[in-house]
Amino acid sequence: MMKSAIALLFSATTLTGYAQTAPPVRADSVKTPAQTLPVSYDKVFSKPALSRAGLFTVRQLDNKWYFEIPDSLMNRYILVVTRYKSVPAGFGSFGGEEANRQTIYFEKNGENKIFLRALVNVQEGKDSTQALYKAVQTSSVNPIAAVLDIKTTNPSTKNYVVDVTDLFKKDNPLLGISTQQKGDKKLGGLAEDRTYITDIRTYPINVEITSVRTYNSVNPALSAAASTGVVTLETNTSMVVLPKVPMQRRLFDERVGYFANRFLVFDEDKQVAEKKSYIQRFRLEPKPEDLEKYKRGEMVEPANPIVFYIDPATPKKWRPYLIAGVNDWQKAFEKAGFKNAITGKEWPEQDSTMSLEDARFSVIRYYASETPNAYGPRIWDPRSGEIIESHVGWFHNVMKLVHHWYMVQAGALDARARKMQFDDELMGDLIRFVSSHEVGHTIGLRHNMGASSATPVEKLRDKKWVEANGHTASIMDYARFNYVAQPEDNIGKDGIYPRIGDYDKWAILWGYKQFYKGDENEESLFLNKLIVDSLAANPRLWFGGEGSDEDPRSQKEDLGDDVMKANDYGIKNLQRVVAALPAWTKTEGDLYGNLKEMHTAVVRQYSLYMRHVAKYVNARNITFKSVEEKGSVYQFIPKEKMKSSMQFIAKHIYNPPLWLYPAYTKELLGIKPASEMMEQQNYYMQMYLNIGILANMQQNSLDDPKAYKVPEYLEDLKAEIWNEMPADEKAAYFRRSIQRNYLERLGQIVYNKDVAEGAKSMNDQQKTDARIYALAHLKKLRDTISLRLQQPMSALNRMHFTDMKNEMDKLIRKSSNQ
């Protein structure tokens, strides 16, 4: 949700990747006669040793650990994932979280050396038969991270025997904690005398190494470091051999929200290197015996279904809800032709062959943390984007997060939300929705912040429709809960909670269905047509991105196709909630901490409503399209929408929201409402009145005769700020403040001291006509104030307007000499 997630945001959203389907053959790997094996197998293992068979045969003798590596695993890619297993208090990461991730391979060098190389390249040649492929290889040398001496060879298996004790005991940026993590945690050098391997276990496709590691540290935030100068923790390193033949890649498309790996591909048949991205997804394929059924369109079970285990540290009462959140995705995978494709299960605590840190297993890990968060990362094959596993991070205090959201957004609708401790059923439902969202990330889906904009606002109040369809088209949106519905609509939880929607099912179909359309390029042409036809038939399938661009349809935590209308409804509900908070938050012995916390949550929600609306000023809708689709990709927001945005802010900010601060906020919480409201006013005045807004608006009007013109915009803004002074003295106090703010912002546009004195040159925005329009507007405003001063008014208002006129006169004189 964040870290991604709910921020998450998630650290896992960047488009990165690796290339090369096979390592290059190295010239220095040729054997030389001078190289010989040091000793015989019997001398290395002169007495009985612990022996375990698996991917590598693992042996332990005299506190040393050995791998027996078969020749068949030379130059095979191995995914290495290091996770924290146990950590000191206050460390900032938790047992089960990722500490490092690398892709490596072993390379034979002569008779008695094995190189450990790291795969770090991000470019590839299209075809090994092309001459250009060789050029790519020679410019893509992977670093040698370690050199292992071959101690001997097993005479029966011909496997190479290497001592790996120091490889896992000493500090290593590939097989231990990453350099970045060490820096973030302020870990110094490794104390080798207090660092050791606790166990190495081997399985058919993976090896698991656990170790205790002690680092010197002066991190004052860690009590262990502050008192002893060292930090001791336990790690688990998983080495998982990747498939010999990578899964067929699927080309990424901007119109469907998947995480992706990026490559630079060199092809002799192309006149320029191509940047290509491939989506991340689990390998879901029909069983061989079901292949023809699948091709005929019959639903089948996948050969290897996706399984998420629940951390046994999870409180038992929440486990069914986490499992339900996983299983909710089954109906989406049915659209891709697979039944029972994804399942949540309890962790088999009695099975000693399974480990929570094992990179073969996907787990929802439960962390004892006060951080109100959850996140859904992925571990993937860098060659193909195949997701190998995921460890969802679930923090205990995510319940605090969803509690506050639900009380604030749904408290007016659902009586169950009107207390500080929710019933288990309600909290379980909320946990289920967060579980579904985070699992969505683990199966490859990015946020779709535009999904909620596909729902007409009136449908959010239509009981029958919203309970049948949900309030947003995607659970991958930050749509939270249906705050538009009003109490009289009598909408039940099916119309309030998020759920897996139309877009989610469509995205899974697009990413996971096997189409058997040839290679990735042929398949891409088919998928492009599928997108064009599907979006034309159902606009609810639109992917709006992460909410980080200028498109106001794609925003976090908004609802509906008209945020001005939606948020007016939201404010009506907030007014109900604010009035009821003292009763809802009352618990015996509480020193009004609950009330303060929930009032802060209400103010945050109110601020969200304002920011949703403010984004409509001078923005553009962005709808990615292929050449087969009609219409513009970039489309400026219509003038009417911008006017509505301005009027909304004037109504709810420039006219201060006094209702947001009832008497208890001052008497019981010690809040200073005037300071908070004036801060909001200053923020939005700066947003609506600045040289950048005016300059961009003028440029837009040059291209579109229907666009908002700068003089008209300024007059409309003036009408909202400089209208009749309220009779209520409290409201008049805030009106005078916003008018002073208005003049200050206008003055910054018409007169720049640094430019006037030659200290700085004009920037591009100052060189437009925006300043001229602003100056003309200032003169008209001065004339309006002059006329107003001829009318009767209070002494305080007269002093205010006289002061304003004098300041305007000064600005006009200074700007004329600029």
Buried (B, 14 or more C-beta within 10 A) or exposed (E): BBBBBBBBBBEBBEEEBBBBEEBBEBEEBEEEEEEEBEEEBEEBBEEEBEBBEBBBBBBBBEEBBBBBBBEEBBBBBBBBBBBBBBBBEEBBBBBBBBBBBBBBBBBBBBBBBBBBBBBBBBBBBBEEEBEBBEEBBEEBEBEBBBEBEBBBBBEEEEBBBBBBBEBBBBBBBBBBBBEEBBEEBBBBEBBEEEBBBEBBBBBEBBBBBBBBBBBBBEBEEBEBBEEEEBBBBBBBBBBBBBBEEBBBBBBBBEBBBBBBBBBBBBBEEEEEBEEBBBBBBBBBBBEEEBBEBBBEEEBBEBBEBBBBBBBBBBEEEBBBBBBBBBBBBBEBBBBBBBBBBBBBEBBEEEEEEBBBBBBBBBBBBBBEBEBBBBBBBBBBBBBBBBBBBBBBBBBBBBBBBBBBBBBBBBBBBBEBBBBBEBEEEBBBBBBBBBBBBBBBBBBBBBBBBBBBBBBBBEBBBBBEBBBEBBBBBBBBBBBBBBBBBBEEBEBEBBBBBBBBBBBBBBBBBBBBBBEEEEEBEEBBEEBBEBBBEBBEEBEBBBBBBBBEEEBBBBBBBBBBBBBBBBBBBBBBBBBBBBEBBBEBBEEEEEEBEBBBBBBEBBBEBBEBBBBBBBBBBBBBBBBBBEEEBEEEEEEBBBBEBBBBBBBBBBBBBBBBBEEBBBEBBEEBBEBEBBEBBBEBBBBBBBBBBBBEBBBBBBBBBEEEEEBBBBBBBBEBBBEBBBEEBEEEEEBBBBBBBBBBBBBBBBBBBBBBEEBEEEEEEEEEBBEBEBBEBBBBBBBBBBEBBEEBBEEEBEEEBBEBBEEBBEBBEEBBEBBEEE
